[in-house]
């Protein structure tokens, strides 16, 4: 998988651990911090984070492309939106006489560079 666990640290009451991971998203390696149950370690912890790879990638993309039409979409849709040029669709409307007008023009969302969390 594309996730590397760099280290773990206990959180609060000990039921969770901070996990410091590296995830490949949008063509680059991003260091990301999240939580995992503290009773997981070794292969079990790796299986847990590998099983959440889509979640981590989507969270990274949400941070990189704030305001994207696909902000709440599944990872596959978000990645397709990025591949298509990061364009939010034009929104059109109609006035009371049936004349079409543009409410929001097509907009390209600029990528914000990921700042590693650790």
Secondary structure, 3 states (H helix, E strand, C coil): CCEEEEEEEEECCCCEEEEEEEEEECCEEEEEEEEEECCCCHHHHHHHHHHCHHHHHHHHHHHHCCCCCCCCCCHHHHHHHHHCCCEECCEEEECCCCCEEEEECCEECCCCCCCCCC
